Amino acid sequence: MYSKLFPDKALPSESFLTWFIGLTEGDGSFIINKHNALIFVVTQGTPNIQILLHIQNTLGIGRIIKQGPRVHRYIIEKKEHIE
């Protein structure tokens, strides 16, 4: 599916995907918002924002928001990017 959505982008490496799965199991979640839309989130403390930037740069999707004075979130909201 990734190749169909992003034909000009290389697939993420197996080592990245293995790492990303582990990170998601610990610090990620799927949320249904008040509009009944599915959202994928990975949360990190501000000192670890480089982790979120690495994910965003590798996948080429999502955005990073500041959740509070010491927390940032990587968020994917587009349904086709979550599927």
N, C-alpha and C positions, 0 to 999 in steps of 0.2 A: 504494500500500500504506500509506503514511504517513497518508493521509486516512481509510483504513478503521480503522487502529489508534487514531487520535486525531482523531475527527470534530469536536471542539470547538476544535482548535488549527489555526492558520493554517499553510500550507506555508512552509518556510524560503524566503527570497528566492533568486533566481538568483545574486546576487552572493555571498551567504553560501555557497551550495553550491559555487560555483567556487573560492572561497577555501578551503573545507573540503576539497575534492578535492586541491588543491595541498598543503595542510598534511598531509593523510593520506599522500600520496605520499612526503613527506619524513620525517615523524615518526610515522606510523601503521603498524599491522600487524595481521594476522589471526593468531591463535595457537590451536592446538589444545592444550587442557590435558590433565592426566593422566587426566581422566575422559572424554576424547575429545570434549569440547564445544568449539565454536567461540567465540572471544572476539575482539572488536575493541578495539584499544588505541591511544591517542594519548599519547605521552610528551613531557613538557616539564620543564624545570628549574623549580624553585620560584619564581624571580623571574617566570616567565611563567604562573603558575597562573591568571591572569585569562583567558588564552586558553582554558583548559579549562573554566572557569566559563561563558564565553561560549558555547561549544559545548553544554554541558549545559543552559543556560538557553534557548538557541535551539531545540534539538531536543526538550527536555523528557524525555529519557531518559538512562540511564547514571548512573554514579557516579564520583567522583574519590577516589583513594586516594593516600596518601603512600607512595612506594616506597622512599625512603631519605632521608637528611638534606637532599638537594638536588634530589630528583626526585619529580614527581607524575605520575599516570596517570589518564586518562579512560578508563573501561571500559564496554563494553556486553556483557552476558553473555546476555541473553534472546534465544533463537533467533529469535523473531518480530520483534524489533527490528533484528536484523542482516540478515535476508532482505530 
